[in-house]
Amino acid sequence: MTPTSRFELFSFWRTSATYRVRVAFNLKGVQPQEHNVNLDGGEQRTVEFLRINPMGGLPVLLDHEAGQTATPLTQSLAILEFLDETYPTPALLPTDAHGRARVRSLAALLAADTHPLVTPRVKKYLTSTAGFDDAAWRAWQIHWFSTGLQALEQRLAHEAETGLFCHGNTLTIADICLASLVVVMRVFKIEVADIPTVMRIMARCEALEAFALAAPSRQVGAPLA
């Protein structure tokens, strides 16, 4: 197959991690060629896909400009930083070391501490091995979405570096991660109380075209409303 873009992105309409990468591509003005991997149908566990990513996770990014033997890029935070280094404008990380560390910390709170607990592979284990029924799984989701977003709220509400966005008045990777958790929380029809700063920043992000175009409901494979 000859790609129509420098990049091929293996994705699924609903995933929080793929949403982050879609937003970054939109902000950079770059369009990857997407390939849908149906998580609900188990396509991430096929032999063919596991050759690309042995973890069976999404997203996966192929960079054809790097050559045919280039290693597929996995993990959304790593892909975000790769795109930011490859396409420096608009920058998604602050110019100062402390600012970059804070943004990475906020992003990791969401993408590393919270999101992995509500992924399909966790659901599969809990429902097939740990005896969870649908009600127990939903309670698990609510608990971990609430734990992560309320912790983020405390930081954003009390740290002086917070501005119109998570860090000052410029969009960063932290805002992309914030939005990625909220949009998927909505897919599952879950609400978290007492996060006004989070929702204020979410509204500002959603007003931007890059975020609107990345919305799960607008992707191939999304169910009709």
Kinemage of the C-alpha trace (Angstrom):
@kinemage 1
@onewidth
@group {chain A} dominant
@subgroup {mainchain}
@vectorlist {calphas} color= white
{ca met a 1} P 0.000 0.000 0.000
{ca thr a 2} L 1.291 3.428 -0.902
{ca pro a 3} L 0.369 5.967 1.780
{ca thr a 4} L -1.243 9.251 0.772
{ca ser a 5} L 0.381 10.985 3.727
{ca arg a 6} L 3.755 10.915 5.394
{ca phe a 7} L 1.988 9.392 8.387
{ca glu a 8} L -0.270 6.413 8.946
{ca leu a 9} L -2.260 6.441 12.172
{ca phe a 10} L -3.864 3.290 13.563
{ca ser a 11} L -6.858 4.476 15.516
{ca phe a 12} L -10.352 3.883 16.886
{ca trp a 13} L -13.125 6.454 17.137
{ca arg a 14} L -13.573 6.281 20.905
{ca thr a 15} L -10.094 6.091 22.352
{ca ser a 16} L -8.862 8.906 24.536
{ca ala a 17} L -5.251 8.358 23.498
{ca thr a 18} L -6.031 8.544 19.775
{ca tyr a 19} L -8.068 11.721 20.357
{ca arg a 20} L -4.943 13.380 21.781
{ca val a 21} L -2.963 12.588 18.670
{ca arg a 22} L -5.777 13.721 16.357
{ca val a 23} L -5.910 17.081 18.141
{ca ala a 24} L -2.148 17.522 17.795
{ca phe a 25} L -2.243 16.697 14.087
{ca asn a 26} L -5.053 19.219 13.633
{ca leu a 27} L -3.128 21.903 15.501
{ca lys a 28} L -0.051 21.254 13.360
{ca gly a 29} L -2.077 21.330 10.145
{ca val a 30} L -1.009 17.800 9.162
{ca gln a 31} L -3.388 15.059 8.019
{ca pro a 32} L -2.402 11.424 8.619
{ca gln a 33} L -3.909 8.473 6.806
{ca glu a 34} L -6.020 6.686 9.422
{ca his a 35} L -6.678 2.970 9.730
{ca asn a 36} L -9.532 1.920 11.979
{ca val a 37} L -8.710 -0.848 14.472
{ca asn a 38} L -11.991 -2.014 15.979
{ca leu a 39} L -11.322 -2.448 19.694
{ca asp a 40} L -14.832 -3.735 20.313
{ca gly a 41} L -14.243 -6.437 17.701
{ca gly a 42} L -10.862 -7.432 19.116
{ca glu a 43} L -8.848 -6.369 16.071
{ca gln a 44} L -6.083 -5.080 18.349
{ca arg a 45} L -5.311 -8.692 19.291
{ca thr a 46} L -4.837 -10.008 15.758
{ca val a 47} L -1.457 -11.398 14.779
{ca glu a 48} L -1.070 -8.664 12.166
{ca phe a 49} L -1.639 -5.805 14.584
{ca leu a 50} L 0.448 -7.320 17.365
{ca arg a 51} L 3.387 -7.319 14.964
{ca ile a 52} L 3.022 -3.528 14.858
{ca asn a 53} L 2.374 -3.045 18.577
{ca pro a 54} L 2.892 -6.099 20.831
{ca met a 55} L 0.935 -4.335 23.597
{ca gly a 56} L -2.129 -4.233 21.367
{ca gly a 57} L -2.770 -0.585 22.191
{ca leu a 58} L -3.759 2.486 20.212
{ca pro a 59} L -2.688 4.788 18.732
{ca val a 60} L 0.213 3.641 16.591
{ca leu a 61} L 1.951 6.036 14.228
{ca leu a 62} L 4.026 5.062 11.199
{ca asp a 63} L 6.344 7.731 9.787
{ca his a 64} L 7.188 6.860 6.183
{ca glu a 65} L 9.665 9.694 5.857
{ca ala a 66} L 11.804 7.912 8.449
{ca gly a 67} L 12.188 4.902 6.132
{ca gln a 68} L 10.641 1.475 5.749
{ca thr a 69} L 12.492 0.042 8.750
{ca ala a 70} L 11.454 2.825 11.138
{ca thr a 71} L 10.033 1.580 14.423
{ca pro a 72} L 6.287 2.262 14.832
{ca leu a 73} L 5.653 5.001 17.378
{ca thr a 74} L 3.352 4.099 20.270
{ca gln a 75} L 2.160 5.849 23.454
{ca ser a 76} L 0.235 9.048 22.868
{ca leu a 77} L 2.455 11.294 25.008
{ca ala a 78} L 5.540 10.182 23.101
{ca ile a 79} L 3.752 10.798 19.802
{ca leu a 80} L 2.645 14.270 20.940
{ca glu a 81} L 6.208 15.257 21.749
{ca phe a 82} L 7.447 13.747 18.476
{ca leu a 83} L 4.931 15.840 16.527
{ca asp a 84} L 5.871 18.936 18.508
{ca glu a 85} L 9.528 18.459 17.679
{ca thr a 86} L 8.800 17.635 14.038
{ca tyr a 87} L 6.375 20.553 13.565
{ca pro a 88} L 7.456 23.199 16.118
{ca thr a 89} L 4.615 25.637 15.393
{ca pro a 90} L 2.402 26.026 17.291
{ca ala a 91} L 4.504 24.826 20.221
{ca leu a 92} L 2.765 22.478 22.659
{ca leu a 93} L 5.319 22.776 25.466
{ca pro a 94} L 6.558 25.896 27.304
{ca thr a 95} L 10.023 27.272 26.575
{ca asp a 96} L 11.260 27.083 30.195
{ca ala a 97} L 12.315 23.878 31.947
{ca his a 98} L 10.012 24.313 34.952
{ca gly a 99} L 7.045 25.024 32.707
{ca arg a 100} L 7.732 21.970 30.565
{ca ala a 101} L 8.005 19.801 33.672
{ca arg a 102} L 4.704 21.120 35.037
{ca val a 103} L 2.892 20.528 31.752
{ca arg a 104} L 4.296 17.010 31.502
{ca ser a 105} L 3.252 16.366 35.105
{ca leu a 106} L -0.336 17.462 34.453
{ca ala a 107} L -0.439 15.412 31.263
{ca ala a 108} L 0.872 12.319 33.036
{ca leu a 109} L -1.692 12.685 35.832
{ca leu a 110} L -4.349 12.152 33.174
{ca ala a 111} L -2.719 9.967 30.541
{ca ala a 112} L -0.642 7.753 32.844
{ca asp a 113} L -2.373 7.781 36.252
{ca thr a 114} L -6.052 7.944 35.241
{ca his a 115} L -6.790 6.871 31.671
{ca pro a 116} L -5.129 3.407 31.845
{ca leu a 117} L -7.572 2.374 34.573
{ca val a 118} L -10.624 2.728 32.309
{ca thr a 119} L -9.353 1.127 29.108
{ca pro a 120} L -11.000 -1.856 27.356
{ca arg a 121} L -8.291 -4.303 28.451
{ca val a 122} L -8.936 -3.396 32.102
{ca lys a 123} L -12.668 -3.844 31.581
{ca lys a 124} L -12.075 -7.230 29.930
{ca tyr a 125} L -9.978 -8.455 32.851
{ca leu a 126} L -12.355 -7.183 35.534
{ca thr a 127} L -15.471 -8.600 33.867
{ca ser a 128} L -13.952 -11.926 32.790
{ca thr a 129} L -11.680 -12.661 35.755
{ca ala a 130} L -12.547 -10.449 38.727
{ca gly a 131} L -16.307 -11.006 38.683
{ca phe a 132} L -17.376 -7.468 37.752
{ca asp a 133} L -20.862 -7.039 36.329
{ca asp a 134} L -21.925 -3.938 34.387
{ca ala a 135} L -22.827 -2.024 37.565
{ca ala a 136} L -19.471 -2.752 39.186
{ca trp a 137} L -17.610 -1.714 36.032
{ca arg a 138} L -19.534 1.558 35.871
{ca ala a 139} L -18.796 2.265 39.539
{ca trp a 140} L -15.100 1.590 38.808
{ca gln a 141} L -15.183 4.056 35.885
{ca ile a 142} L -16.886 6.751 37.941
{ca his a 143} L -14.400 6.306 40.777
{ca trp a 144} L -11.291 6.643 38.636
{ca phe a 145} L -12.581 9.416 36.372
{ca ser a 146} L -13.526 11.332 39.536
{ca thr a 147} L -10.229 10.621 41.284
{ca gly a 148} L -8.168 11.861 38.351
{ca leu a 149} L -10.197 14.901 37.354
{ca gln a 150} L -10.770 16.092 40.916
{ca ala a 151} L -7.027 15.838 41.595
{ca leu a 152} L -6.403 17.849 38.425
{ca glu a 153} L -8.969 20.402 39.584
{ca gln a 154} L -7.137 20.888 42.864
{ca arg a 155} L -3.899 21.545 41.042
{ca leu a 156} L -5.347 23.869 38.448
{ca ala a 157} L -7.384 25.830 40.979
{ca his a 158} L -4.488 26.419 43.374
{ca glu a 159} L -1.344 26.625 41.270
{ca ala a 160} L -0.351 30.112 40.160
{ca glu a 161} L 0.754 28.960 36.708
{ca thr a 162} L -2.817 28.147 35.652
{ca gly a 163} L -4.269 30.703 33.252
{ca leu a 164} L -6.833 30.552 30.473
{ca phe a 165} L -5.436 27.084 29.848
{ca cys a 166} L -3.749 24.536 32.116
{ca his a 167} L -0.451 26.413 31.915
{ca gly a 168} L -0.738 30.116 31.325
{ca asn a 169} L -2.667 31.434 28.352
{ca thr a 170} L -1.210 29.146 25.696
{ca leu a 171} L -2.486 25.730 24.713
{ca thr a 172} L -0.209 22.827 25.711
{ca ile a 173} L -0.124 19.052 25.829
{ca ala a 174} L -1.762 19.269 29.267
{ca asp a 175} L -4.911 20.782 27.735
{ca ile a 176} L -5.010 18.072 25.078
{ca cys a 177} L -4.862 15.413 27.803
{ca leu a 178} L -7.522 17.172 29.869
{ca ala a 179} L -9.891 17.291 26.908
{ca ser a 180} L -9.153 13.680 25.992
{ca leu a 181} L -10.388 12.450 29.340
{ca val a 182} L -13.508 14.611 29.387
{ca val a 183} L -14.642 13.653 25.865
{ca val a 184} L -14.386 9.944 26.623
{ca met a 185} L -16.084 10.410 29.988
{ca arg a 186} L -18.993 11.901 28.031
{ca val a 187} L -19.060 8.922 25.667
{ca phe a 188} L -19.679 6.753 28.727
{ca lys a 189} L -22.272 9.262 30.027
{ca ile a 190} L -20.352 9.863 33.248
{ca glu a 191} L -20.325 13.161 35.120
{ca val a 192} L -17.770 14.270 37.689
{ca ala a 193} L -18.741 16.834 40.313
{ca asp a 194} L -16.776 19.831 41.561
{ca ile a 195} L -14.395 20.412 38.655
{ca pro a 196} L -15.224 24.001 37.536
{ca thr a 197} L -11.681 24.884 36.440
{ca val a 198} L -11.393 21.698 34.409
{ca met a 199} L -14.684 22.400 32.667
{ca arg a 200} L -13.789 26.043 32.047
{ca ile a 201} L -10.632 24.973 30.240
{ca met a 202} L -12.534 22.209 28.436
{ca ala a 203} L -14.995 24.750 27.054
{ca arg a 204} L -12.148 26.906 25.774
{ca cys a 205} L -10.552 23.901 24.087
{ca glu a 206} L -13.791 22.761 22.477
{ca ala a 207} L -14.248 26.198 20.924
{ca leu a 208} L -11.113 25.526 18.847
{ca glu a 209} L -11.509 23.775 15.498
{ca ala a 210} L -8.632 21.368 16.174
{ca phe a 211} L -10.538 19.898 19.117
{ca ala a 212} L -13.951 19.987 17.460
{ca leu a 213} L -12.671 18.034 14.449
{ca ala a 214} L -11.159 15.389 16.747
{ca ala a 215} L -14.421 14.743 18.632
{ca pro a 216} L -15.159 11.007 18.917
{ca ser a 217} L -18.635 11.432 17.418
{ca arg a 218} L -17.111 12.802 14.185
{ca gln a 219} L -14.810 9.833 13.529
{ca val a 220} L -15.266 6.889 11.189
{ca gly a 221} L -16.951 4.053 13.048
{ca ala a 222} L -18.693 6.228 15.639
{ca pro a 223} L -22.318 5.201 16.275
{ca leu a 224} L -25.029 7.464 14.958
{ca ala a 225} L -26.508 9.760 17.600
